[in-house]
Amino acid sequence: MTSADLRVAPWPHPGLKGKVVIVTGAGSGLGRGAALHLAEVGASVVALSLVPAELDDLSRAAHAVGHPLTTRQVDVGDADQVHQAVSAILDEFGQVDVLINNAGVIVLKPVEEMTVAEWDRVMATNLRSVFLFAHELVPSMKRRSQGLIVNVSSQSGIKGFVGESGYCPSKHGMEGLTKTLALELEPSNIRVVSVTPGAFMRTAMSLITLGPEEQAKWREPAELAPAFSVLASQVDRIRSGQRYDVWRLARSGSVDEGLAEETRLGQPQST
């Protein structure tokens, strides 16, 4: 357990006791930070990762501070595994209030060097997984007429970057799926948003995507993690279909102050 794992936000933590939250890609980076933080503020957290060693370390860290969580090894791009995982979670907890689609991988290569298998893996992890979890969870959320789906995107979801011929399309697709789900699920009182970090962040991915100048400015994932309890505790004020800034949310403690800059400057969308 490191000091960077749990970081007190500058505003009172909202209580999330009784809320069940799934976090994909929870073994490292922002997913790990979110899982630990949400468990700290009382949520029943189910942390998913493909890597058993990461889950073991996460579980030890959570137990060390008295905020245990549930872990499960899942390939989020595999339909059968996602179905089995969601079925087991619903059987155990009876509900899922919040789904955080954070799992993501990147392959930085020119398009002619990227293999079809690599491209498929990126799309399966980053985009197909978002569809699979929605497909499995939405029926139970509709029955309760409530739910929140948070899709973790990035600047690669609205821009193009050299070497990201797999990653950028996967994040653009996530943004499109977010908007579509927001429209489909609005009548059922289920909100769907995307989030972008809003600050340079220390993760395994950023070690290969950020240069020395950006790395000098990066934040620890635990500093951004409180954004997810802001969203989970202020669901009724969320503008579904919008893109939120994790750093703004974490620092302000308010959904109203958390819209991403490009959303603030753009035309308002229906809620």
C-alpha positions, -999 to +999 in steps of 0.1 A: +000+000+000+014+034-010+005+069+000-006+074-036-033+047-033-056+067-011-057+105-012-081+127+007-101+149-017-105+187-009-142+182-002-162+159+022-165+123+008-201+114+000-213+082+015-221+054-010-231+027+014-256+004-003-243+012-038-228-016-059-202-005-084-184-025-111-150-012-121-133-028-151-095-025-156-093-022-119-059-038-115-038-007-122-039+030-129-071+050-127-092+018-123-072+008-092-075+043-078-113+044-084-119+009-069-099+018-037-116+052-033-151+039-039-146+011-013-132+038+011-164+058+008-187+028+015-196+013-019-196-024-025-170-026-052-165-054-077-130-049-093-124-067-126-091-073-143-075-098-166-043-101-145-046-122-113-015-106-097-030-072-100-062-083-084-043-099-055-023-067-049-055-046-050-072-069-026-043-067-001-043-029-004-080-026+003-079-050+032-049-032+047-070+000+052-102-018+063-122-013+031-123-048+014-137-052-021-146-081-044-122-091-072-128-112-102-106-121-132-124-114-164-115-109-201-138-079-207-137-085-244-150-121-241-188-123-243-191-155-223-168-143-195-187-110-192-221-128-191-208-152-164-193-124-144-224-101-145-247-131-137-225-140-106-224-103-095-262-099-097-267-132-079-244-121-051-254-084-047-288-083-063-281-051-082-255-030-099-259+008-094-228+020-113-207+005-141-173+021-147-159+009-181-122+017-175-104-013-191-082-002-219-051-012-239-030+006-265-007-005-293+015+023-306+024+014-342+021+028-377-010+013-393+011-008-417+029-024-388-001-031-366-013-067-370-050-075-373-048-095-340-034-064-322-061-042-337-088-067-327-075-069-292-076-031-288-111-029-301-123-058-280-109-044-247-117-007-253-150-008-272-166-043-275-164-045-237-185-014-232-212-029-254-210-063-237-214-049-202-243-027-212-259-056-229-257-077-198-265-050-172-291-027-188-320-052-182-315-052-145-310-014-144-342-010-164-361-031-139-350-007-111-354+024-133-320+036-122-284+033-130-252+050-141-227+040-168-194+058-169-172+052-199-135+062-195-124+079-226-095+104-234-084+130-258-081+101-283-119+100-283-122+133-300-088+138-317-065+117-338-029+108-328+000+093-348+004+056-340-031+052-326-048+036-355-064+012-331-067+032-299-083+064-314-110+045-333-118+025-301-122+057-281-142+075-308-165+045-309-169+046-271-179+083-274-205+074-300-218+044-280-221+067-249-243+091-268-265+064-283-270+046-249-278+080-233-306+085-257-319+049-255-318+047-217-331+081-208-367+069-206-355+043-180-338+069-158-304+054-166-276+080-172-246+073-195-216+096-197-180+095-208-151+110-189-117+122-199-088+125-173-084+162-177-048+160-163-017+141-172-018+110-150+008+084-140-002+050-155+015+022-174-001+036-206+011+072-200+046+059-196+047+052-233+023+079-246+036+110-227+069+127-231+092+140-203+075+174-203+040+159-198+053+134-173+067+162-151+031+175-147+013+142-141-009+134-112-014+101-093-045+082-102-057+085-065-059+122-070-084+118-098-103+089-083-128+109-062-144+121-095-162+087-096-178+092-062-189+126-073-207+111-103-221+082-082-235+105-055-249+132-077-266+110-104-297+131-105-277+162-116-258+144-144-264+155-179-266+122-197-247+118-230-222+145-220-184+143-215-170+150-181-135+160-169-122+137-141-098+163-128-125+190-126-149+166-108-122+155-083-112+190-074-146+207-073-167+179-059-195+190-081-211+175-112-221+210-122-185+221-124-172+189-140-181+192-177-151+188-200-139+220-216-149+210-251-184+203-238-186+237-220-176+255-252-199+235-274-236+236-280-256+223-250-272+189-255-305+176-241-303+160-207 
